[in-house]
Amino acid sequence: MSDMKLLSSCETDYSNDLHNWNEIERQISFLAKAGFTHTQWMQNWEGEYMYSRSEMFQARDVLRHYNIHAHSIHATEGGKRFTTIDGKPIFRNRYRLEDIRKDYTSKNEYLRLAGVDLLKNRIDLCTHIGASVMVLHMQLPYVLFEEKPEEKTAYYRQVMKSFDEIEEYAKAAGVRIALENMICTPQEYQDEQFDLLFDRYDDDFLGFGYDSGHGALMCREDHYHFLKKYHERMYATHLQDNESISDELLFQEDGDAADLAVLKHDAHWIPNVDGSLDKGILDWDLIAKYVAKAPMQLPADFEVVLSAKAGDLDDELNQLIVCRKQAELFYKKVMEYKNK
């Protein structure tokens, strides 16, 4: 084990989610300077942006230049859920959104097909940069389901129609979709979602993407519920730490306020793998044990938000180095479990 090459991965937008190529390349160059070997391509993880073929080649060539392997990407479900209405920040996830032009879950057939095109665009991006997995969000309008049960049937009918249409496209490209466990969505609705879709689609196409921070926020009895239940279909990770959230904040009567409190607590701290950091609550030994059992390509992806002051590039790089060391320690833990 002492001679083992230690691998590490951190997402491409660890510092900011700016979409200009100068900033994208700067962050990738810093991943290389910090010693990372892998990344998850994260730019445009939300919204309706379509990558041109030339941009896909540019992404490939920038990654090659810095010798960073993007073995996964974060696809977009279309549209943006966070907005401001009458000066009040709102996270729109409990009902269907009517202002999204590309949405693979939409009841509007034209918009649903546009959403399928958006997913195929991200599959093409995977092909160009050598990624074999794309993480995907699926917001569940669960309050609508509670008020109108027939809407749940309609929602999943559209989802399955879209997945049916992209399944062979994804398989031909050698790309698997990993559905992520979400924040601001009760656990029971996510269990229903994963069970239904994993029963319908085979594991060459559809699997699970584990976000450790989201689990700590939404799984109240066991932060590792989704990890334990779905690790056998786990193809991707977003590993991050946080302080979870109190029941008082999570279950407050004002749903918008509850969602915003969850978003605020979705801290994306560097995983405190060896206990040397001053933040975090998660058991990284336990997480490593389940990652070792999963049929996923290593290293596991970290998804962090660094706290460096804007423009302080030295501090940013130093924090990245800390993150890389924790990622290597996590990789070592995973390999030790694999070798047992």
HELIX and SHEET records of a PDB file:
HELIX    1   1 TRP A   21  ALA A   34  1                                  14    
HELIX    2   2 ARG A   53  HIS A   65  1                                  13    
HELIX    3   3 GLU A  109  ILE A  129  1                                  21    
HELIX    4   4 TYR A  142  GLU A  147  1                                   6    
HELIX    5   5 PRO A  149  ALA A  173  1                                  25    
HELIX    6   6 GLN A  187  ARG A  200  1                                  14    
HELIX    7   7 SER A  212  MET A  218  1                                   7    
HELIX    8   8 HIS A  225  TYR A  230  1                                   6    
HELIX    9   9 HIS A  231  ARG A  233  5                                   3    
HELIX   10  10 ASP A  247  LEU A  250  1                                   4    
HELIX   11  11 GLY A  255  HIS A  265  1                                  11    
HELIX   12  12 TRP A  284  LYS A  293  1                                  10    
HELIX   13  13 LEU A  313  LYS A  338  1                                  26    
SHEET    1   A 6 HIS A  38  TRP A  41  0                                        
SHEET    2   A 6 HIS A  69  HIS A  74  1                                        
SHEET    3   A 6 VAL A 133  LEU A 136  1                                        
SHEET    4   A 6 ARG A 176  GLU A 180  1                                        
SHEET    5   A 6 LEU A 206  ASP A 211  1                                        
SHEET    6   A 6 MET A 234  HIS A 238  1                                        
SHEET    1   B 2 PHE A  82  ILE A  85  0                                        
SHEET    2   B 2 LYS A  88  PHE A  91 -1                                        
END                                                                             
